[in-house]
Amino acid sequence: MKVRILSGRIGKKKIGNDKGLPVIKCSVCGEEILIVPNVKLMSAAIEAHVETHKQKMKDLKAWETEAERIRDDLITQVLEKASKD
């Protein structure tokens, strides 16, 4: 599995997650997103990932429901991991 790396702005450089980096995982596609200690960057990473799913859907109503579900799931994962540390 590959991990999306964030540095300064949203990037697409990918590395393997063999160093135990803190990540969240999309329940729809399985992509892992690196957790960073910056709320704006973390939010941007989640929104960028949600947008990748939007491009694949044609029905706007279904998209809005799916986007909200994906966003809520990823945010919940971030909060759960943050509360464990």
Phi, psi and omega in degrees: 000145180256156182240133175281128181259138178247133176210105179074312175217172182292124181242172179239013176294136183236144176223164175284151181261061180265005181254010179068032179294147180286121181226160169247156185233129178293128181285349180268307186250346178087359179295140178260140180238125181296133176277129178239150183277046180220114186300317181296316179293320180295317178297316179297321179295318179295314180296322178297321179291318178301320179299326179297326177286326180299321182296339182269348184254147181253329183275115185298317180296316178296322180298314182299318179294314180295318180298316180296319180296314180296312181301312180299319180296315181293319178296318178300317179298318179299313182296320178296316180293322180294325181286341179280337183271000000 
